[in-house]
Amino acid sequence: SVLSFLDVCNSSVFTPRLLISFLTTDQSISFMGCVVQMGLMTLHGSGECVMLAIMAYDRFVAICHPLLYHTIMSRRLCIRLVVVTYVTGVFISAVQTGNVFILPYCGPNIIDHYFCDIPPMLQLACSDTTIASVILLIFSSLITVPTISVILVSYAYILVTICRMRSLEAQRKAFSTCASHLTALSLFYGSVFLVYVQPNPESVSAYNKILSVFYTIVIPML
């Protein structure tokens, strides 16, 4: 339910503005509106990275330690994990958004994207963006690498446990439990890695716009 809420909020941040741009000739957004849009999208996107990792751990406990599931994944722990999700999202959002809007903007004001994303905003800055790009790479890696490591380790244990199951029906149930989560993981992390975790993220804007559709529209829709 928290993952669904994050997805709904993430889509709601930019979809109304996108629909207005499709239906009218007004494709503008105010400077403050751009700040808010980027901040909220980074918050919910970072939170989704953490939540998907938590869900992988949840699947690991459910399949590898079924008898201890309700003891380990207690309501108190779940609430704490949700709090960690939002605290992490707020921290990453504050750093990344501040990193972009501390730069001077005095020249072109046409964003080469369908929302206020970090790489196209860096293209519009009037000063050197090397440090800003490095900060983007570092903090994008900080949120994606640890979470995807948790996911890979969790699913490695899950795969070993499933292979040891003697019943084909039990194996089928275990795989079906993880199938939707794995699909979401592949689409979300694949596109996020290719857009943000690269040395020069503002250099391939057309490519990034296509990839951004997956984590802003496709994943929430699924």
C-alpha positions as CSV (number, residue, x, y, z in Angstrom):
1,S,0.0,0.0,0.0
2,V,2.9,2.4,0.7
3,L,4.5,1.5,-2.7
4,S,1.2,2.2,-4.4
5,F,0.9,5.5,-2.5
6,L,4.4,6.5,-3.6
7,D,3.6,5.7,-7.2
8,V,0.3,7.6,-7.1
9,C,2.0,10.7,-5.6
10,N,4.9,10.4,-8.1
11,S,2.6,10.4,-11.1
12,S,0.4,13.1,-9.6
13,V,3.3,15.5,-9.3
14,F,3.8,15.8,-13.1
15,T,0.8,14.2,-14.9
16,P,-1.6,17.2,-14.5
17,R,1.0,19.6,-15.9
18,L,1.8,17.1,-18.8
19,L,-2.0,16.8,-19.7
20,I,-2.3,20.6,-19.7
21,S,0.7,20.8,-22.1
22,F,-1.0,18.2,-24.4
23,L,-4.4,19.9,-24.4
24,T,-3.4,23.6,-24.6
25,T,-0.6,25.7,-26.1
26,D,0.6,26.6,-22.6
27,Q,3.7,24.4,-21.9
28,S,5.2,26.7,-19.3
29,I,6.0,26.1,-15.6
30,S,7.0,28.6,-13.0
31,F,10.5,28.5,-11.5
32,M,9.1,27.7,-8.1
33,G,6.8,25.1,-9.6
34,C,9.8,23.5,-11.2
35,V,11.6,23.4,-7.8
36,V,8.5,21.8,-6.1
37,Q,8.0,19.3,-9.0
38,M,11.7,18.2,-8.9
39,G,11.7,18.0,-5.1
40,L,8.6,15.9,-4.8
41,M,9.6,13.6,-7.7
42,T,13.0,13.0,-6.2
43,L,11.4,12.3,-2.8
44,H,9.0,9.8,-4.1
45,G,11.5,8.2,-6.5
46,S,14.1,7.8,-3.8
47,G,11.4,6.4,-1.5
48,E,10.4,3.9,-4.1
49,C,14.0,2.6,-4.4
50,V,14.1,2.0,-0.6
51,M,10.6,0.5,-0.6
52,L,11.4,-2.0,-3.4
53,A,14.5,-3.1,-1.4
54,I,12.4,-3.5,1.7
55,M,9.8,-5.6,-0.3
56,A,12.6,-7.8,-1.5
57,Y,13.7,-8.5,2.1
58,D,10.0,-9.1,2.9
59,R,9.8,-11.8,0.1
60,F,13.1,-13.3,1.4
61,V,11.7,-13.7,4.9
62,A,8.3,-15.0,3.6
63,I,10.0,-17.7,1.4
64,C,13.2,-18.6,3.3
65,H,11.8,-18.3,6.9
66,P,8.0,-18.7,6.6
67,L,7.5,-19.9,10.2
68,L,9.3,-16.8,11.6
69,Y,7.7,-14.3,9.1
70,H,5.2,-12.7,11.5
71,T,7.8,-12.5,14.3
72,I,10.4,-10.8,12.1
73,M,8.1,-8.6,10.0
74,S,6.2,-7.3,12.9
75,R,3.9,-4.2,12.6
76,R,6.4,-2.2,14.6
77,L,9.2,-3.1,12.2
78,C,7.0,-2.3,9.2
79,I,6.2,1.2,10.6
80,R,9.9,1.8,11.2
81,L,10.8,0.8,7.6
82,V,8.1,3.1,6.2
83,V,9.6,6.0,8.3
84,V,13.1,5.1,7.0
85,T,11.7,5.2,3.5
86,Y,10.4,8.7,3.8
87,V,13.4,10.1,5.8
88,T,15.7,8.8,3.1
89,G,13.5,10.3,0.4
90,V,13.4,13.7,2.1
91,F,17.2,13.7,2.6
92,I,18.1,12.7,-1.0
93,S,15.4,15.1,-2.4
94,A,16.8,18.0,-0.4
95,V,20.4,17.3,-1.5
96,Q,19.6,16.7,-5.2
97,T,17.1,19.6,-5.6
98,G,19.4,22.0,-3.7
99,N,22.3,20.9,-5.8
100,V,20.5,21.9,-9.0
101,F,18.8,25.1,-7.9
102,I,21.9,26.6,-6.2
103,L,23.3,27.0,-9.8
104,P,22.7,30.4,-11.6
105,Y,20.0,30.3,-14.4
106,C,20.3,33.4,-16.6
107,G,20.1,32.2,-20.2
108,P,17.9,29.7,-22.0
109,N,14.7,28.6,-20.2
110,I,13.4,25.8,-22.4
111,I,13.6,22.4,-20.6
112,D,14.3,19.6,-23.0
113,H,12.0,17.2,-21.1
114,Y,8.3,16.6,-20.2
115,F,9.0,17.4,-16.5
116,C,11.7,19.2,-14.4
117,D,14.2,16.5,-14.2
118,I,17.8,17.0,-13.0
119,P,19.9,16.3,-16.1
120,P,17.9,18.7,-18.4
121,M,18.0,21.4,-15.7
122,L,21.8,21.1,-15.5
123,Q,21.9,21.8,-19.2
124,L,20.3,25.2,-18.6
125,A,22.7,26.4,-15.9
126,C,24.9,29.4,-16.7
127,S,28.0,28.1,-14.8
128,D,30.1,24.9,-14.9
129,T,28.0,21.9,-13.9
130,T,30.9,19.4,-13.4
131,I,30.6,19.4,-9.6
132,A,26.8,19.3,-9.7
133,S,27.0,16.2,-12.1
134,V,29.4,14.5,-9.7
135,I,27.1,15.2,-6.8
136,L,24.2,13.8,-8.8
137,L,26.2,10.6,-9.6
138,I,27.3,10.2,-6.0
139,F,23.9,10.5,-4.4
140,S,22.1,8.6,-7.2
141,S,24.6,5.8,-6.5
142,L,24.1,6.1,-2.7
143,I,20.4,5.4,-3.2
144,T,20.5,2.8,-5.9
145,V,23.6,0.7,-5.2
146,P,22.8,-0.3,-1.6
147,T,19.1,-0.9,-2.3
148,I,19.8,-3.1,-5.4
149,S,22.5,-5.0,-3.4
150,V,19.8,-5.9,-0.8
151,I,17.5,-7.0,-3.6
152,L,20.2,-9.1,-5.3
153,V,21.2,-10.8,-2.1
154,S,17.6,-11.4,-1.1
155,Y,16.7,-12.9,-4.4
156,A,19.9,-15.1,-4.4
157,Y,18.7,-16.7,-1.2
158,I,15.2,-16.9,-2.5
159,L,16.4,-18.7,-5.6
160,V,18.5,-21.2,-3.6
161,T,15.5,-21.9,-1.3
162,I,13.1,-22.4,-4.2
163,C,15.5,-24.8,-6.0
164,R,15.7,-26.9,-2.8
165,M,11.9,-27.2,-2.6
166,R,10.8,-30.8,-3.6
167,S,7.2,-29.8,-4.5
168,L,6.6,-28.3,-7.9
169,E,3.5,-26.6,-6.6
170,A,5.5,-24.9,-3.8
171,Q,8.1,-23.8,-6.4
172,R,5.3,-22.4,-8.6
173,K,3.7,-20.5,-5.7
174,A,7.1,-19.1,-4.6
175,F,7.9,-17.9,-8.2
176,S,4.4,-16.3,-8.7
177,T,4.8,-14.5,-5.4
178,C,8.0,-12.8,-6.7
179,A,7.0,-12.4,-10.4
180,S,5.3,-9.0,-10.2
181,H,8.0,-7.6,-7.8
182,L,10.7,-8.7,-10.2
183,T,9.0,-7.2,-13.2
184,A,8.7,-3.8,-11.4
185,L,12.3,-4.0,-10.2
186,S,13.6,-4.7,-13.7
187,L,11.8,-1.8,-15.3
188,F,12.3,0.7,-12.5
189,Y,16.0,0.1,-11.7
190,G,16.9,-0.5,-15.3
191,S,15.6,2.9,-16.4
192,V,16.8,4.8,-13.2
193,F,20.3,3.4,-13.5
194,L,20.6,4.4,-17.2
195,V,19.3,7.9,-16.6
196,Y,21.0,9.0,-13.4
197,V,24.0,6.7,-12.7
198,Q,26.2,7.7,-15.5
199,P,29.2,10.1,-15.7
200,N,27.6,12.7,-17.9
201,P,23.8,12.4,-17.4
202,E,22.8,15.6,-19.3
203,S,24.4,14.5,-22.6
204,V,21.8,12.1,-23.9
205,S,18.5,13.9,-23.4
206,A,16.4,12.2,-26.1
207,Y,17.4,8.8,-24.8
208,N,16.7,9.8,-21.2
209,K,13.2,11.1,-22.1
210,I,12.2,7.6,-23.4
211,L,13.7,5.9,-20.4
212,S,12.0,8.3,-18.0
213,V,8.6,7.1,-19.3
214,F,9.2,3.7,-17.6
215,Y,9.7,5.0,-14.0
216,T,7.2,7.9,-14.2
217,I,4.3,6.3,-16.2
218,V,4.8,2.6,-16.9
219,I,5.6,1.4,-13.3
220,P,2.8,3.4,-11.6
221,M,0.4,2.2,-14.2
222,L,1.4,-1.4,-13.6
